[in-house]
Amino acid sequence: MFARLGGSAPVWDRGVVLVQLAVAITLGATSMRQIALLAHHEQLLGAPPSDSTIRRALEPVGADELLRSRLTRAKARVRRHVWRLIAATETGFPWLHVAGKVLTGWIVIDLDATLITAHSNKEGASATFKKGWGFHPLAAWCANTQESLATLLRTGSAGSNTITDHITVLTDAIAQIPDAFRAKIWIRIDGAGATHGLVEHMQGLNTTRRTVRFTVGWKITELTRPRSPSSPTTPRRQPCARTATCIPTPRSPR
């Protein structure tokens, strides 16, 4: 079997198991048990492993920093190859289309955390700031390709605007972007990004070879709402709705 080591010995190659798991997720799997979706790919990947085999393959990933770094480098190599193939297609790389303009050459990274409810006392689960119970992971996504670049698993009590967590995920996300696409990066974060430490960090990412721009959210209250001294009751213009879509273009970044 391609997915086994030592002939008929019941030892699975961890790399192959991780590839099978990634393919299953692409096919729609939402739990380890749904690895059975790969049954019709047996001639290519071998018989799908059991859910317990997947669990055993994933356990060292969370405990071994060296193993995680190797997996990260492997993902970056694959992404570099895939993005090169995308850019070489007739439609080209998908640049974001915002307010009637195509942001050619800009890679857009979205950082956001989400609450995941746990219905039992699972490892790492805790009370959340919304009075729920579960987890509070923080992730970075590439808006151009709609793929996850980096994720930080966090307990439910993790803060929404923890500076170190945001910097960690952002650093990992930028490391996943191929060198040829790092010249112009736009980072978008909601109100959790409105901290001095994170803003200063993002400002420091600018170099002579890389331009970094960012937007963060800010809650408007009675204390922060701008008012005109001469006409405090003058109605303010309604803000424009933010919309963004990806428009493939044949041009490649320089």
VEXDREN-2710 file (C-alpha; in Angstrom, 1 decimal):
% VEXDREN-2710
k/r/px/py/pz
1/MET/0.0/0.0/0.0
2/PHE/1.3/3.5/-0.9
3/ALA/0.1/4.9/2.4
4/ARG/1.9/2.3/4.6
5/LEU/5.5/1.7/5.6
6/GLY/7.3/-1.6/5.8
7/GLY/5.1/-3.6/3.4
8/SER/2.2/-5.1/5.3
9/ALA/3.2/-3.6/8.7
10/PRO/0.3/-1.5/10.2
11/VAL/2.3/1.7/10.2
12/TRP/1.0/4.7/8.3
13/ASP/3.2/7.4/6.7
14/ARG/2.2/10.6/8.5
15/GLY/2.8/12.7/5.5
16/VAL/0.5/10.7/3.3
17/VAL/-2.2/10.7/6.1
18/LEU/-2.0/14.5/6.2
19/VAL/-2.3/14.7/2.4
20/GLN/-5.3/12.4/2.6
21/LEU/-6.9/14.6/5.3
22/ALA/-6.3/17.7/3.3
23/VAL/-8.0/16.1/0.2
24/ALA/-10.9/15.0/2.3
25/ILE/-11.4/18.5/3.7
26/THR/-11.4/19.8/0.1
27/LEU/-14.1/17.3/-0.7
28/GLY/-16.2/18.6/2.1
29/ALA/-15.2/16.6/5.2
30/THR/-15.9/18.3/8.4
31/SER/-14.8/15.6/10.9
32/MET/-12.1/12.9/11.0
33/ARG/-14.7/10.2/10.5
34/GLN/-15.5/11.6/7.1
35/ILE/-12.1/10.5/5.8
36/ALA/-14.2/7.8/4.2
37/LEU/-14.9/10.3/1.4
38/LEU/-11.5/9.1/-0.1
39/ALA/-12.7/5.6/-0.7
40/HIS/-13.1/6.3/-4.4
41/HIS/-9.4/7.6/-4.5
42/GLU/-8.0/4.3/-3.2
43/GLN/-6.0/3.6/-6.4
44/LEU/-4.2/6.9/-6.0
45/LEU/-3.8/7.3/-2.2
46/GLY/-4.5/3.9/-0.9
47/ALA/-7.2/2.8/1.4
48/PRO/-8.3/5.8/3.6
49/PRO/-7.0/5.6/7.2
50/SER/-9.4/5.3/10.2
51/ASP/-10.3/8.3/12.2
52/SER/-8.2/7.0/15.1
53/THR/-5.2/6.8/12.8
54/ILE/-5.7/10.4/11.8
55/ARG/-5.9/11.4/15.4
56/ARG/-2.6/9.6/16.2
57/ALA/-1.0/11.3/13.1
58/LEU/-2.2/14.8/14.3
59/GLU/-1.2/14.5/17.9
60/PRO/2.6/15.0/17.4
61/VAL/1.9/18.0/15.2
62/GLY/0.6/19.9/18.2
63/ALA/3.5/18.9/20.5
64/ASP/6.5/19.1/18.2
65/GLU/7.6/22.6/17.2
66/LEU/10.1/21.2/14.7
67/LEU/7.5/19.1/13.0
68/ARG/5.2/22.1/12.7
69/SER/7.9/24.2/11.2
70/ARG/8.6/21.5/8.6
71/LEU/4.9/21.3/7.7
72/THR/4.8/25.1/7.4
73/ARG/7.7/25.1/5.0
74/ALA/6.2/22.3/3.0
75/LYS/2.9/24.3/2.6
76/ALA/4.8/27.4/1.5
77/ARG/6.6/25.4/-1.2
78/VAL/3.3/24.0/-2.5
79/ARG/1.6/27.4/-2.4
80/ARG/4.5/29.0/-4.3
81/HIS/4.1/26.3/-7.1
82/VAL/0.3/26.6/-7.2
83/TRP/0.3/30.4/-7.3
84/ARG/2.8/30.3/-10.1
85/LEU/0.4/28.0/-12.1
86/ILE/-2.5/30.3/-11.3
87/ALA/-0.6/33.4/-12.6
88/ALA/0.3/31.5/-15.7
89/THR/-3.3/30.8/-16.7
90/GLU/-5.1/32.8/-19.3
91/THR/-7.2/34.7/-16.7
92/GLY/-4.1/35.4/-14.5
93/PHE/-3.9/35.8/-10.8
94/PRO/-7.2/37.0/-9.1
95/TRP/-6.7/40.6/-7.9
96/LEU/-9.2/42.1/-5.7
97/HIS/-11.8/44.5/-7.2
98/VAL/-12.8/47.3/-4.7
99/ALA/-14.9/50.4/-5.4
100/GLY/-14.6/50.0/-9.2
101/LYS/-10.8/49.6/-9.1
102/VAL/-8.7/46.5/-9.6
103/LEU/-5.9/46.3/-7.0
104/THR/-3.4/44.8/-9.3
105/GLY/-0.3/43.5/-7.5
106/TRP/-1.9/43.7/-4.0
107/ILE/-2.2/40.6/-1.8
108/VAL/-5.0/41.2/0.7
109/ILE/-4.8/39.4/4.1
110/ASP/-7.9/39.3/6.4
111/LEU/-7.3/38.6/10.1
112/ASP/-10.3/37.6/12.2
113/ALA/-11.1/35.4/15.2
114/THR/-14.2/33.3/15.5
115/LEU/-16.0/31.5/18.4
116/ILE/-16.5/27.8/18.1
117/THR/-19.0/26.2/20.5
118/ALA/-18.0/23.0/22.3
119/HIS/-20.9/20.9/23.5
120/SER/-18.7/19.1/26.0
121/ASN/-15.7/19.7/28.2
122/LYS/-13.1/19.3/25.4
123/GLU/-9.4/20.0/25.8
124/GLY/-8.8/23.7/25.5
125/ALA/-12.4/24.7/25.8
126/SER/-13.4/27.4/28.2
127/ALA/-15.9/30.2/28.8
128/THR/-16.0/32.9/26.0
129/PHE/-16.6/36.6/26.3
130/LYS/-20.0/36.1/24.8
131/LYS/-21.0/33.8/27.7
132/GLY/-20.6/30.7/25.6
133/TRP/-18.3/27.7/26.0
134/GLY/-15.7/26.6/23.4
135/PHE/-12.7/27.9/21.5
136/HIS/-11.6/31.2/20.1
137/PRO/-9.1/30.6/17.2
138/LEU/-7.5/33.4/15.2
139/ALA/-6.9/33.0/11.5
140/ALA/-5.5/34.9/8.5
141/TRP/-7.0/34.4/5.1
142/CYS/-5.9/35.5/1.6
143/ALA/-8.9/37.4/0.1
144/ASN/-7.4/36.9/-3.4
145/THR/-7.5/33.1/-3.4
146/GLN/-9.9/32.6/-0.5
147/GLU/-7.4/30.2/1.3
148/SER/-6.3/30.0/4.9
149/LEU/-2.7/31.2/5.4
150/ALA/-2.3/30.7/9.1
151/THR/-4.4/29.8/12.2
152/LEU/-3.7/30.0/15.9
153/LEU/-5.7/27.6/18.0
154/ARG/-6.8/29.4/21.2
155/THR/-8.9/28.6/24.3
156/GLY/-12.3/30.2/24.5
157/SER/-11.2/32.8/27.1
158/ALA/-8.5/34.2/24.7
159/GLY/-8.7/37.9/24.2
160/SER/-10.2/39.4/21.1
161/ASN/-7.5/42.0/20.7
162/THR/-4.4/40.2/22.1
163/ILE/-1.5/41.9/20.3
164/THR/0.9/39.0/20.5
165/ASP/-1.6/36.6/19.0
166/HIS/-2.3/38.9/16.1
167/ILE/1.4/39.5/15.4
168/THR/2.0/35.7/15.5
169/VAL/-0.7/34.9/13.0
170/LEU/0.2/37.8/10.7
171/THR/3.9/36.8/10.7
172/ASP/3.0/33.2/9.8
173/ALA/0.6/34.4/7.1
174/ILE/3.1/36.7/5.4
175/ALA/5.6/33.8/5.5
176/GLN/3.1/31.7/3.5
177/ILE/2.9/34.3/0.7
178/PRO/5.4/33.5/-2.1
179/ASP/8.3/36.0/-2.5
180/ALA/7.1/37.1/-5.9
181/PHE/3.8/38.3/-4.4
182/ARG/5.0/40.1/-1.3
183/ALA/5.8/43.5/-2.9
184/LYS/2.4/45.0/-1.9
185/ILE/0.3/43.7/1.0
186/TRP/-2.9/45.0/2.4
187/ILE/-4.0/43.8/5.8
188/ARG/-7.6/44.1/7.0
189/ILE/-8.6/43.6/10.6
190/ASP/-11.8/44.5/12.5
191/GLY/-11.9/46.4/15.8
192/ALA/-9.7/43.8/17.4
193/GLY/-6.8/45.3/15.4
194/ALA/-7.2/48.8/16.9
195/THR/-4.2/48.5/19.3
196/HIS/-1.1/50.6/19.4
197/GLY/1.2/47.6/19.4
198/LEU/-0.3/45.9/16.4
199/VAL/-0.6/49.2/14.4
200/GLU/3.1/50.0/15.1
201/HIS/4.1/46.5/14.1
202/MET/2.3/46.7/10.8
203/GLN/3.8/50.1/10.1
204/GLY/7.2/48.5/10.7
205/LEU/6.6/45.9/8.0
206/ASN/7.3/48.5/5.3
207/THR/10.7/48.2/3.6
208/THR/12.3/49.5/0.5
209/ARG/11.1/46.3/-1.3
210/ARG/7.7/45.9/0.3
211/THR/4.7/48.2/0.8
212/VAL/2.3/47.4/3.5
213/ARG/-1.1/49.1/4.0
214/PHE/-3.7/48.2/6.6
215/THR/-7.2/49.0/7.8
216/VAL/-8.6/48.4/11.3
217/GLY/-12.0/48.9/12.7
218/TRP/-13.0/51.4/15.4
219/LYS/-16.2/51.6/17.3
220/ILE/-17.9/55.0/17.0
221/THR/-19.3/56.2/20.3
222/GLU/-20.6/59.5/21.5
223/LEU/-17.1/60.3/22.7
224/THR/-15.5/59.6/19.4
225/ARG/-18.2/60.7/16.9
226/PRO/-17.0/63.8/15.0
227/ARG/-19.2/66.8/15.3
228/SER/-19.1/70.2/13.7
229/PRO/-18.9/73.0/16.3
230/SER/-21.0/75.3/14.1
231/SER/-23.7/72.8/13.3
232/PRO/-23.8/69.9/15.7
233/THR/-27.1/68.7/14.4
234/THR/-26.0/68.5/10.7
235/PRO/-26.7/65.0/9.5
236/ARG/-23.6/63.1/8.4
237/ARG/-23.3/61.4/5.0
238/GLN/-24.0/57.7/5.2
239/PRO/-20.9/55.6/4.7
240/CYS/-20.6/53.6/1.5
241/ALA/-21.1/49.8/1.7
242/ARG/-17.8/47.9/1.5
243/THR/-17.8/45.4/-1.3
244/ALA/-14.9/43.5/-2.7
245/THR/-14.7/40.9/-5.4
246/CYS/-11.9/39.1/-7.2
247/ILE/-11.3/39.9/-10.8
248/PRO/-8.8/37.7/-12.6
249/THR/-6.3/39.7/-14.7
250/PRO/-3.6/38.5/-17.1
251/ARG/-0.9/40.6/-15.5
252/SER/1.6/39.1/-13.0
253/PRO/3.2/41.0/-10.1
254/ARG/6.6/42.5/-10.5
END
